[in-house]
Amino acid sequence: MRDVSGQTATPRGIGVLARAGINEGGILDGHAQIPATTLTGIDPVPVSTREAAGRDAIRLLPLEGFVWGGASLQPRTRSEHALIWVTDGRLRLDLPRQPGIMQAGDLRWIPAGTAFAATPLQAASGHVLLIRPEQMRDLAPRYQIAASTGRHGPQMLTVLRNLEQAARQGAALTRQLDLLMRVIGEMPPSHPDSAPDLTRSSGAGLVERFEGLAQGAFGPTVTVADLARMLGCGTAALDRAALDHRGKRAVDILNDIRLRQAITLLRETRLSVTQIAADTGFASHAHFARVLCAATGRRPETFRNQPG
């Protein structure tokens, strides 16, 4: 973490960030394995069922040991929300068609179900927080957030400490998780220089990265402006690139992606239409029905029951 003076500080006091051999083999999808003694940094003590449940709700790992993406380091989905915070060094973060580099001070929120690959580079350190979706309920944004901790670093460190303590005690985590999202919301966007592969690109490359990012941009409150900010550009520049290379505005591309995802869920799952509408970013069942009917001539229920 870098403080406002530009000096590098090494956060201390989080027991789980002790030297733990966490690697791909030890971080199964949704089941990051942490030795019990690394959670608190104290001598081993008997673990109650309540404490075990709390530990399973969140996992706090050292970034330097967090590798995700399989042997080929290709983007793979996780069933947990992931918060990645680089305090020193660099980490390669690959999203579909969107490679990037996170540097010291960069923080990224990656919603559950998002495909990504993560590889710490030389001298990387920091924190990775994995959270079961059921713990967040309506707190978790369904879109990615790229932020810079800056002066909020000490506050973020305190929140992580409190989360760790609450999980160890089997206490309710809602208050701490709500505070976590508030702190993230106060952080400024990541500086464009922190992800050169994302921002220094041709118009075609920018559109491709926008499309890759939009694949996980669920929720009716997610806007093109939100995605442009994550890409380090303005909405006007993104719109120009979309018109030049796709023949349509960025908002139309986003809506097309949401509709394709909703159609896939209609065909391949038995989720309710209301749930599909919510999961793919439509404001309501009625909104989804109108968009689908305009595109296919059929309502969702009819579309699901008719082949082709």
PyMOL commands that set and color helices and strands:
alter all, ss='L'
color gray80, all
select helices_A, chain A and resi 15-17+24-26+36-38+49-57+63-65+133-136+150-169+174-186+192-194+196-199+203-214+224-231+235-246+250-268+273-279+285-296+300-305
alter helices_A, ss='H'
color red, helices_A
select strands_A, chain A and resi 27-28+31-32+58-62+76-77+81-88+90-95+98-103+106-110+115-120+125-131+145-148
alter strands_A, ss='S'
color yellow, strands_A
deselect
rebuild
show_as cartoon
